[in-house]
Amino acid sequence: MNAVEIRNLSKSFRGMYAVDNLCMTIPVGAIYGFIGENGSGKSTTEKLICGHLVPDGGEIKLFGKNYTDAGVRVRVGALIENAGCFPNSSVWDNLMMQAINLGLENRAEEIDRVLKIVRMEKHSQLKFKKCSLGMKQRIGIAMALLGEPALLILDEPINGLDTEGMRIMREILVNITKNYGCTVLISSHILGELEKIATHYGIIRQGRMVMEMTASELEGRARVFVSLKTKDMQSAFGLLRKKYNNVRTEEGYIRVYDVNDTEEIVEYLLKNNHIVSKIKKNKIGLEEYYIELMSKKEES
């Protein structure tokens, strides 16, 4: 069974389509990285899934049922835009107000449970306005986790966080899926961080799904390249371009794409009086793959 199945979903504002005939599939237990530039339709899609907006057309199914089904709606938790907390109230009090709002039983126990998941149990009496950005994002996730949802929808939860904040957020999200059986839909512009945790990806552009793929499919599609440095980079670059089809200068290195044999490159340069000081083989990551894919779309 899939946690989310969307077919031909559309939503327009003043005659302009924010979501245009979108199709999406998110398997149960996935961390689904939702990728797209600003204005591509990510947030609108998430709001449609949450029921915050009414679609113009199309179908949304959650766990095999229509998304408007009351039984399935209670299985969805979301953090879109911000946590919506009262700044002068404590973390605990904000969570208690949300628990009451949701009509939960055993509220104190449930608050303790979600605070532990997001590593905020030691800060429960801190006023919300005194919390760091990372803490506020975790509080928002704790609110979304109240009632043990099976699907968690997060809109840009790691943007603006420092390195440590992003690390903690990654660990929390992996823990939620592995140990609490929750499926996560997460949008982010920080593709390097998303790549560390996502099991599936959806790339959206101008309201349409460009591509869906698994993390292993991304690994298979990622282009291999060899990065190297020499004393005379400009001369070595010109020499390599004579032999190889795709050679670029990026991030202080010469990159030779779609080549596996580092020894062949070293030998070729050595024969032409260039000594290689550094060389390594790698694959392009999610961010570079995304940029290349978008460039191809613009050209077509």
Buried (B, 14 or more C-beta within 10 A) or exposed (E): EBBBBBEEBBBBEEEEBBBBBBBBBBBBBBBBBBBBEEEBBBBBBBBBBBBEBEBBEBEBBBBEBEBEBEEBBBBBBBBBEEBEBEEEBBBBBBBBBBBEEBEBEEBEEBBBBBBEBBBBBEBBEBBBEEBEEBBBBBBBBBBBBBBBBBBBBBBBBBBEBEEEBBBBBBEBBBBBBEEBEBBBBBBBBBBEBBBEBBBBBBBBBBBBBBBBBBBEEBEEEBBEBBBBBBEEBEBBBEBBBEBBEEBBEEEEBBBBBEBEEBEBBBEBBEEEEBEBEEBEBEBBEBBBBBEEBBEEEEEE
